[in-house]
C-alpha cells in the first residue's frame, strides 16, 4: 500500500479512536454540548474517509498533489504581544481562510539551527548542517504541508491557511526558505510596548501568570525585587523573534508584506487592504470591512479587556506610563536596532 494511503488511514484510525473515547465520556455525562461536539468529530472522520476514497480511485496520485498548496499558506511572523491574534482573527474571518494557531514549527527548527554554533552548522554530520541543507529544507516543507492537510482537509480544494507563529518567529527565515511560494506577513511593534504588555500579563493575577508555565519564574523575579533581570529577559525574547520575522520578510522570495502595529491600530481597514494587495490574496472590500468591524476593539466584551487581561489597551505608546525610566533604558539597550530602524525619524 502506498505511503500516503497508510498515513491517511492512520489519521482516520486515530480520529475514530478519539471519537469513540469522546462518545464514552459523553455517555457518562462528563462533556458539555455533547451532541454538537460528536457531530463535528464525526464530520471530520467522514472528510478523511472521503479523502482516502478519492486517492484510491486516483490510482497512484502523487502525495504532493494531494496537499494544501504552499502558496496557500500565509505566515504571520512577529513577537508575542504584537497584534498577531487580532490579525489572525480578522484574516480567518474572511470566507475561504482557516487559522492555524501557533504550530511552533519555527521554534523547533529555529532553536536547532540558529542556536547552534556556525562551526556545528557547517559540519556534514549535523542533521541541520549546511552541506545537506536542501535535504532538510525539503523535510521541513513536507512536515508543514502534511501538517496542514491533516488539520485542514477542507483546504485541499482551495482557500488559505493563516498561520499565526509569533513564538516560532525565531525560525521564520528557515520556514520562508523551505516554502518560498508561501506568503509572509511580518508585524513590527515598538519593543517598549511589547515588554510593557508582557509585564502586565505576567504579574500576579495577569492572564499569563495564570496560564503559562513560566509563571513561577516571573513571580520569583518580581517578588525578589529583580525587575531588571526580568525586563531584560523579556526584551531579549522580543528581539529574538522580531529579528527572525524581519529577516524572513527581507529574504522571502514570494509575496510579502511588513506592517507596524501602530499603523494597524490607526487605520485598520486601510492597512488590511494593503496587506491583501501585497500578499496577492483574494477578498472583497466588503468582506474586509465586515471582518475589521467584527473584531474592532469596541466590540470586545468589557469583561475580556483591561489591565491584566489578554486584550489590554488596544493602543500604542502606553510604555511611557507603564515602564520606569530604568526599564525603558534596559529595553532600549536590548532592542535599540529595532527602535532605530522602525521608530526613530
C-alpha positions in Angstrom: 0.0 0.0 0.0 1.4 3.5 -0.9 2.7 5.5 2.0 0.2 8.3 1.6 -2.7 5.9 1.9 -1.2 4.4 5.1 -0.8 7.8 6.5 -4.3 8.9 5.8 -5.7 5.6 7.1 -3.7 6.1 10.3 -5.2 9.6 10.6 -8.7 8.3 10.3 -8.0 5.5 12.7 -6.7 8.0 15.3 -9.7 10.3 14.8 -12.0 7.3 15.2 -10.3 6.3 18.4 -10.7 9.8 19.7 -14.3 9.8 18.6 -15.1 6.6 20.5 -13.3 7.8 23.6 -15.3 11.0 23.4 -18.5 9.1 22.9 -17.8 7.1 26.0 -17.2 10.2 28.0 -20.3 11.9 26.7 -22.3 8.8 27.7 -21.1 9.2 31.3 -22.3 12.8 31.2 -18.9 14.3 31.5 -18.9 16.5 28.4 -20.9 19.6 27.7 -22.5 20.3 24.3 -22.0 16.5 23.5 -24.3 16.4 20.6 -22.6 19.2 18.7 -19.1 18.0 19.5 -20.0 14.5 18.5 -21.4 15.7 15.2 -18.2 17.8 14.5 -16.0 14.9 15.3 -17.9 12.6 13.0 -17.9 15.1 10.2 -14.1 15.2 10.4 -13.8 11.5 10.2 -16.1 11.4 7.2 -13.9 14.0 5.5 -10.8 11.9 6.0 -12.6 8.8 4.7 -13.7 10.6 1.6 -10.1 11.7 1.0 -8.9 8.1 1.2 -11.5 7.1 -1.3 -10.6 9.8 -3.8 -6.9 8.9 -3.5 -7.6 5.2 -4.0 -9.7 6.0 -7.1 -6.9 8.1 -8.4 -4.6 5.1 -8.7 -1.2 6.4 -7.8 -1.8 10.1 -7.4 1.4 11.9 -6.1 1.1 12.8 -2.5 2.3 16.4 -3.1 -0.6 17.0 -5.4 -2.9 15.9 -2.5 -1.5 18.5 -0.2 -2.5 22.0 0.8 -0.6 24.2 -1.7 2.5 26.0 -0.4 1.3 29.3 -2.0 -1.9 29.0 0.1 -0.1 29.3 3.4 0.0 32.7 4.9 2.6 33.1 7.8 2.1 35.8 10.4 5.6 36.4 11.9 6.3 38.8 14.8 7.0 38.7 18.6 4.3 38.0 21.1 2.0 40.8 22.2 2.2 42.5 18.8 -1.4 42.1 17.5 -1.0 38.7 15.8 -4.1 37.3 17.4 -6.1 40.2 16.2 -4.7 39.8 12.6 -5.4 36.0 12.7 -9.0 36.7 13.7 -9.6 39.3 11.0 -8.0 37.2 8.3 -9.6 33.9 9.2 -12.9 35.8 9.5 -13.0 36.1 5.7 -14.6 33.2 3.8 -12.1 30.8 2.4 -9.5 31.3 5.2 -8.7 29.0 8.1 -6.5 29.7 11.1 -3.6 27.6 12.3 -2.8 28.7 15.8 0.9 28.6 16.7 2.2 25.3 15.3 5.6 26.3 16.8 7.4 24.6 13.9 9.6 27.7 13.7 10.5 27.4 17.3 11.6 23.8 16.8 13.8 24.4 13.8 14.9 27.8 14.8 16.2 26.5 18.1 18.1 23.7 16.5 19.5 25.9 13.7 20.1 29.4 14.9 21.2 28.4 18.4 23.9 26.2 17.1 27.4 27.5 16.5 28.4 28.3 12.9 31.1 25.6 13.1 28.5 23.0 14.0 26.1 24.1 11.3 29.0 23.7 8.8 29.6 20.1 9.8 28.4 17.4 7.4 27.2 15.1 10.3 24.8 17.7 11.9 21.3 16.9 11.0 20.6 20.6 10.0 24.1 21.1 8.6 24.7 23.4 5.7 26.2 20.7 3.4 22.8 18.9 3.3 20.5 21.9 3.6 18.3 21.1 0.5 17.6 17.7 2.2 16.3 19.0 5.5 14.6 22.1 3.9 12.6 19.6 1.9 11.8 17.7 5.1 10.5 20.9 6.8 8.4 21.7 3.7 6.8 18.2 3.8 6.2 18.4 7.5 4.4 21.7 7.2 2.3 20.7 4.2 1.4 17.3 5.6 0.5 19.0 8.9 -1.7 21.4 7.1 -3.6 18.7 5.2 -4.2 16.7 8.4 -5.7 19.7 10.1 -7.4 21.5 7.3 -8.7 18.9 4.8 -11.3 21.5 3.6 -8.4 23.5 2.1 -7.4 20.7 -0.4 -9.9 22.2 -2.8 -8.7 25.8 -2.4 -8.6 28.6 0.1 -5.9 29.7 2.5 -4.4 28.7 5.9 -3.3 31.6 8.0 -0.5 30.5 10.3 0.0 32.6 13.5 3.6 31.9 14.5 4.9 34.7 16.9 6.6 32.3 19.3 8.1 30.5 16.3 9.4 33.6 14.5 12.9 32.9 15.6 12.9 30.2 12.9 10.9 32.3 10.4 13.8 32.6 7.9 14.1 28.8 7.7 10.3 28.4 7.1 10.4 31.1 4.5 13.3 29.4 2.7 11.6 25.9 2.8 8.4 27.3 1.5 9.3 30.2 -0.8 5.9 30.3 -2.6 4.1 30.9 0.7 3.1 34.4 1.8 4.8 36.2 4.6 3.2 38.9 6.8 5.7 40.5 9.3 4.3 42.6 12.1 6.5 45.1 13.9 5.6 46.7 17.2 7.5 49.1 19.4 9.5 46.7 21.7 8.8 49.0 24.7 5.1 48.4 24.3 5.7 44.7 23.8 7.6 44.5 27.1 5.1 46.7 28.9 2.3 44.4 27.8 4.2 41.3 28.7 4.9 42.6 32.2 1.3 43.3 32.7 0.3 39.8 31.7 2.9 38.1 33.9 2.2 39.9 37.1 0.3 38.0 39.7 -3.3 37.9 38.6 -2.5 38.5 35.0 -3.6 36.2 32.2 0.0 34.8 31.6 0.6 34.4 35.3 -2.4 32.1 35.5 -1.8 30.2 32.3 1.8 29.9 31.4 4.5 27.6 32.7 6.9 30.5 33.4 4.5 32.0 35.9 6.6 30.7 38.9 9.7 32.2 37.3 8.2 35.6 36.8 6.7 35.7 40.2 10.1 34.9 41.8 11.9 37.6 39.9 9.2 40.2 40.7 8.8 39.1 44.3 12.6 39.1 44.8 12.9 42.7 43.6 14.8 41.7 40.5 12.9 43.6 37.9 16.0 44.4 35.8 16.7 40.7 35.2 13.0 40.2 34.4 12.7 43.1 31.9 16.0 42.2 30.2 14.7 38.6 29.7 11.5 39.9 28.1 13.5 42.3 25.8 15.8 39.6 24.6 12.8 37.4 23.9 11.2 40.2 21.9 14.4 40.8 19.9 14.9 37.2 19.1 11.5 36.8 17.5 11.3 40.2 15.9 14.7 39.7 14.3 13.6 36.5 12.8 10.4 38.0 11.5 12.1 40.9 9.9 14.8 38.7 8.3 12.2 36.4 6.9 10.5 39.4 5.3 13.7 40.6 3.8 14.8 37.3 2.4 11.4 35.9 1.3 11.1 35.2 -2.4 7.3 35.1 -2.5 4.5 37.6 -1.8 5.2 39.5 1.4 4.1 42.5 3.5 5.5 44.3 6.5 3.3 46.4 8.7 3.6 48.2 12.0 1.1 47.5 14.8 0.7 51.2 15.4 -0.4 51.8 11.8 -2.8 48.9 12.0 -4.5 50.5 15.0 -4.7 53.9 13.3 -6.1 52.7 10.0 -7.2 49.1 10.3 -9.2 48.7 7.1 -6.6 50.6 5.1 -3.7 48.5 6.3 -5.7 45.3 5.8 -6.4 46.3 2.2 -2.7 46.9 1.7 -1.8 43.5 3.3 -4.2 41.7 0.9 -2.8 43.6 -2.0 0.8 42.9 -1.1 0.2 39.3 -0.5 -2.0 38.9 -3.6 -4.8 37.5 -1.6 -8.4 37.4 -2.7 -11.0 39.3 -0.6 -13.7 41.7 -1.4 -13.6 45.2 0.2 -17.0 44.4 1.7 -15.6 41.2 3.3 -12.6 43.0 4.7 -14.8 45.8 6.1 -17.0 43.2 7.8 -14.2 41.3 9.5 -12.5 44.5 10.6 -15.7 45.8 12.1 -16.4 42.4 13.8 -13.0 42.4 15.5 -12.8 46.1 16.4 -11.7 47.0 19.9 -15.0 48.4 20.9 -16.7 45.1 20.0 -14.6 43.1 22.5 -16.7 42.4 25.7 -15.7 44.7 28.5 -15.0 41.8 30.9 -12.4 40.5 28.5 -10.2 43.6 28.2 -8.3 45.8 30.6 -5.4 45.6 33.0 -4.1 42.0 33.4 -6.3 40.8 30.5 -5.2 39.3 27.2 -6.8 42.3 25.5 -5.2 45.1 27.4 -5.3 48.5 25.9 -5.7 48.4 22.1 -3.4 51.4 21.7 0.2 52.3 21.2 2.6 54.3 23.3 1.4 53.1 26.7 5.0 52.2 27.6 5.6 55.8 28.5 3.3 55.4 31.5 3.8 51.7 32.2 7.6 51.4 32.3 10.0 53.0 34.7 12.9 55.0 33.3 15.3 52.2 34.1 13.1 49.6 32.4 13.0 51.8 29.3 16.7 52.0 29.4 17.1 48.2 29.6 14.6 47.6 26.7 16.4 50.1 24.6 19.7 48.5 25.3 18.5 45.2 24.0 16.2 46.3 21.2 17.9 49.5 20.1 18.5 48.4 16.5 14.7 47.7 16.0 13.7 51.0 17.6 16.2 52.9 15.5 15.0 51.3 12.3 11.3 51.5 12.8 10.6 54.1 15.5 13.1 56.9 15.0 12.6 59.6 12.4 
